Amino acid sequence: MAACAEHRRRFIRYSNRTKVVVYKNPTEVPEKRFLTDPDSTAQPRKPRACTVGRLRVFPMMRSHSIRPQTVRTWYRIHKWSSLICTAFLLIACITGLPLVFSEQLEAILEPHVAPAQAMPGASVANVDAMVATTQARFPSLHPYNVYWDDDEPRVFVNMSPSDRPKDGDIKQAVFDVHTGKLLELPQDKFSILGFLLTLHSELFLGLPGELIMGAMALSFVISLLSGALVYGPFMRNLRFGTYRANGKPRTRWFDLHNLLGIVTLTWAVVVGATGVMNALSTPLFGLWRAQVMPAILAPYQGKPQPTHFSSVDAAVQTVATALPQMKITSVLFPNSVFGSPQHYLVWTAGRTPLTSRLMTPVLVDVQTGALTISQSLPWYLRLLEVSRPLHFGDYGGLPLRILWALFDIALIVVLSSGVYLWLVRRKAPLEKELNRLVAADEKSVAQQIEVAR
């Protein structure tokens, strides 16, 4: 009785937020096949009705429901945003799957000379000697950068012919951190992991390729959010996670697409959003450099770029003393493109698992060896630093990588099933049914207003 009284109030006080359908024949029950698969055998749920005078009233849509017009709009956004990015996403997913296990695969595909075992607290070799040894091996090149291996006690010294080296220009020497012994000179050879990473991130197009992949990742996020909005209306007559194994092939693919799509939604949004951030890394670092470097380089205006550099090892020790809570990860030699032509750019990171992803740059005068400036990166670069390892599941070790791989495989199935559903529905597009529902909804609203008058 209370429910009927509520329906009477809604019928008498009609508003745009609550809509009712009036049937003069109390036994008439409308068929509800709203946005489910046309092959569905699920029984529609009949609305509960009550009597208002001589009329039978059926509530059709509450304030929290999505109207057919809204569903149609979001369905179109989902369809076209998905179609635009599907091919690029398949490339990203297929190449990203082995990249999730890049550390494990690198040990197998690209073996290297291991450094000698050292006792905890063992002394560290002089970096200047390593640079001098590498310079003697490649006299026509100049030092480009030095970086420390995160997993093993190794130091990499890179030489380059210019401040903006191209692929294959850099020559490398690998040293033992503690003994300073030259371990190896890696030869230029094809790297399957390098090939996959370049294809995954930039399609071998450089910065334009990065921006294209970033735009596709953004389109992917839009398709995910719009797909989540239409999931409820499409599956309202079915239980969550329904998979009709005995249905027709299209029905099975439809259910599988929806099931895997909604299960992997959160993960896919995270990976898509971090993919957008990673694609913008070059422009964002360029923006930061344009904001910071002019003020730093103002005192050096009119001075030539130095040709004699102070000790790299001394610069490292200066930074280590100034920031004892940080560890040195790399040193970029004076560089007019990616750093400062007057300074060593020393990159540091925290020592804990969380802060190890947060980098802090330090500039050291290349002539005097004095620390010039040390400041945290802006928020957008902090966000980029956090998003990079999250994109490939680097935070939780091997278990998280396995989980990332399983989600990646599920996403490949979602993309493939989406293409299949679009191909088989071209002759009978679902938008015709959506248009019919929109027209019926508009007609129903007009009739209700007329009756209410």
Secondary structure, DSSP 8 states (H G I E B T S, - for coil): -HHHHHHHHHHHS-BTTBEEEEESSTT-------SS-TT----------EEETTEEEEEEE-TTS--HHHHHHHHHHHHHHHHHHHHHHHHHHHHHHHHHTHHHHHHHHS---------TT-----HHHHHHHHHHH-TTSEEEEEEE-SSSSEEEEEEESSSS--TTT-EEEEEETTT--EEE-------HHHHHHHHHHHTTSSHHHHHHHHHHHHHHHHHHHHHHHHHHHHTTTS-TT---TTS-HHHHHHHHHHHHHHHTHHHHHHHHHHHHHHHTHHHHHHHHHHHHHHHHHGGGTT----SS---HHHHHHHHHHH-TTEEEEEEE-S-TTTS-TTEEEEEEEESSTTGGG-EEEEEEETTT--EEEE----HHHHHHHHHHHHHHT-SSHHHHHHHHHHHHHHHHHHHHHHHHHHHHTSSS-HHHHHHHHHHHHHHHHHHHHHHH-
